[in-house]
């Protein structure tokens, strides 16, 4: 709708611009044409007067010559010729003056005198005579054509002896009017004979750098010269050039008019858009008011608004229900309708208007706020009190929102207590499940580890029995075998003891032990498995003793678990020439043990979750082995991390605090 209205508006603006532009352009062209016509009329009249003066000069010259010829005594031919030369000098367009005499009709015409720069091509004297005598009265001026687009003025006079004297003026029309004498160089004119058939003089308009407007009719006028002796017809015209019509100014006016109309159209569009936006805003405001009113009416919290004097302006149904208010409360003072008091301050009354005057900001109602109902009962409430301010920032009233929290508070306390009990039970259950899961994982790993010392005990015991039966004299070999049996039996007992302590959540005894020796014990337990797997063990342990404080069996279990994981990873990857390297170094107060392999390493996806409980990459694993190992190292004040080697394989780093007493 808006787009269609805009298109219609701009179409009307375009039509108005075209109409007004054409009208303004036409008026300006008409005014300029009339102005040019006025100037042409003045110039043509001036040209007519100028041509008339030149022709009247011809009559004056002939009259002067006739007067001299009739003087007594008659001037000589020399004097007449001299007078004629003076006239020719003064009037350059008069090229020649001549006089002929005829005594009677039977005698030929005789030349009396004539003047003119030779060669002067006069008409045939007989022709001039015939023209003078051919039905014209004495003294009448006759125009006779002459060679080279000239004309001759011939007149005949009678002398005292009844002879005829013919006087002729040879005129060059091109010299009658000089270019600097023209009123305008843009004028063109023609001097025609009386019948309009012969052109005695034609002058074309002067050249102009601006082209001529061909589609515009140039002004043209014809004058019949008011000279009895030379009644010639003068035609004058003038071409009109583009520059004279000031088309550039007309274009500027049309462009300015278009800009003005566009500005008006733009203003009208903005006014139209403003009206539409005002209607939209009004409609939106009405909808927002309806929505706000519906929201206020439907909200479960009590809502009351009041002006600066405390008069109630709005109360929603929840407020009327909670406060047991009547329908006629609008306009009443809030002090008379709602009675608030603070229970913790001996029932001190609380007035919302006074509270906002003291602190004109949004604020929560005081704790233990009570609302006294008309029937005398009291309800514990909570809520918010906010000011209403005008454009100048002055408080115009306030908004009070509150709710009954008596029953809600009891239900909340009961729900919290039940949630706390359930939380404690869930924590205990989770701890038990975690402990059992840890025990299951540890039992799975330790069962394998106990199998080795028990197998060794069995084989040593069988060897001792064989020696007793077959070679009783081999007491020394029997003693060595029994000592090894005792050693492995003690180790199995220690493992069982640690498992029992872990199951019962007992703390381990901190005793100094050599970390390097613990690594060797762990490798000795896995010696047979490593040899069967074809894995090479490289021990790059520090030469000096690496004494730390803690439980040697637990630390051995950590080393054993990491080495076993490395062995299984190498077996799954089918790594050629598999190698597991153990390196220990002293770094300040800490001893760092690294266990590396040359397998495929740990994927970037699994590396961040490697020590998370229940995370495993094995189908038969529970995901607690590395998590328990990290807990054991953390319990010893150390740190266990995992990374990938730059040249391939995984690297586990165990950092434990050294014992200053035994490492010095």
Secondary structure, 3 states (H helix, E strand, C coil): CHHHHHHHHHHHHHHHHHHHHHHHHHHHHHHHHHHHHHHHHHHHHHHHHHHHHHHHHHHHHHHHHHHHHCCCCCCCHHHHHHHHHHHHHHCCCEEEEEEEEECCCCCCCEEEEEECCCCCCCCCHHHHHHHHHCCCCCCCCEEEEECCCEEEEEEEEECCCCCEEEEEEEECHHHCCCHHHCCCCCEEEEEECCCCCCEEEEECCCCCCCCECCCCCCEEEEEECCCCCCCCEEEEEECCECCCCCHHHHHHHHHHHHHHHHHHHHHHHHHHHHHHHHHHHHHHHHHHHHHHHHHHHHCCCEEEEEECCCEEEEECHHHHHHCCCCCCCCCCEHHHHCEEEEHHHCCEEECHHHHHHHCCCCEECCCCEEEECCCCCEEEEEEEEEEEECCCCCEEEEEEEEEECHHHHHHHHHHHHHHHHHHHHHHHHHHHHHHHHHHHHHHHHHHHHHHHHHHHHHHHHHHHHHHHHHCCCCHHHHHHHHHHHHHHHHHHHHHHHHHHHHHCCCCCCCEEEEHHHHHHHHHHHCHHHHHHHCCEEEEECCCCCCEEEECHHHHHHHHHHHHHHHHHHHHHHCCCCCEEEEEEEEECCEEEEEEEECCCCCCHHHHCCCCCCCCCCCCCCCCCHHHHHHHHHHHCCCEEEEEECCCCCEEEEEEEEECHHHHC
